[in-house]
Amino acid sequence: VKGLLYLVLGTIFGMQFHPMAGHFVAEHFVMSADQETYSYYGPLNWLTFNVGYHNEHHDFAFISGTNLPKLRDMAPEFYE
């Protein structure tokens, strides 16, 4: 029980206070009614294993994170 509690609390507190966790808010903050999520294509993707390719991930959840930039290159009209 202690181990499970440690993992759950560590995840919750780690996601809230870590500087890289800002992408959770940025990707899900609703700015317009027609788009609920956003992608980030900047240099932090190199450090976060392409977690910024958020719309691509939601469209094709079974494509690995390393291939999400290729997906964006193949269909730029959908991911600009």
C-alpha positions in Angstrom: 0.0 0.0 0.0 2.8 2.4 0.8 4.5 1.7 -2.5 1.3 2.4 -4.5 0.6 5.5 -2.5 4.2 6.7 -3.2 3.8 6.1 -7.0 0.4 7.9 -7.1 1.4 10.9 -5.0 4.8 11.2 -6.8 3.0 11.3 -10.1 0.5 13.9 -9.0 2.9 16.2 -7.3 5.6 15.7 -10.0 3.3 16.7 -12.8 2.1 19.8 -11.0 5.4 21.3 -10.0 7.9 20.2 -12.7 8.7 22.9 -15.3 8.2 20.5 -18.2 4.6 19.7 -17.0 3.3 23.0 -18.4 2.6 21.2 -21.6 -0.4 19.4 -20.0 -2.1 22.8 -19.4 -0.9 24.2 -22.7 -2.2 21.3 -24.8 -5.6 21.1 -23.2 -6.4 24.8 -22.6 -9.4 25.7 -24.7 -8.8 28.9 -26.7 -11.5 28.5 -29.3 -14.6 26.4 -29.5 -13.6 24.5 -32.6 -10.3 23.1 -31.3 -9.9 21.4 -27.9 -6.3 20.5 -28.0 -3.1 22.0 -29.3 0.3 20.7 -30.5 3.7 22.2 -29.7 6.5 21.9 -32.4 9.4 23.6 -30.6 12.7 22.3 -29.3 11.3 20.9 -26.0 10.0 17.9 -28.0 13.5 16.7 -28.1 13.6 16.5 -24.3 10.1 15.2 -23.8 10.1 12.5 -26.4 7.8 14.4 -28.8 5.0 14.8 -26.3 4.2 18.1 -28.0 2.7 16.3 -31.0 -0.5 16.2 -29.1 -3.1 16.4 -31.9 -1.3 13.9 -33.9 -1.2 11.6 -30.9 -5.0 11.9 -30.4 -5.7 11.3 -34.0 -3.5 8.2 -34.2 -2.9 6.9 -30.7 -1.1 3.8 -31.8 1.7 5.5 -33.7 4.8 5.7 -31.6 6.1 9.0 -30.5 9.2 8.8 -32.6 7.0 8.6 -35.8 4.7 11.5 -34.9 6.9 14.1 -36.7 6.7 12.0 -39.8 2.9 12.0 -39.6 2.9 15.8 -39.4 5.2 15.9 -42.5 2.9 13.6 -44.4 -0.2 15.6 -43.7 0.8 19.2 -43.0 -2.6 20.5 -44.0 -4.1 18.9 -40.9 -1.4 19.9 -38.4 -0.5 23.5 -39.0 
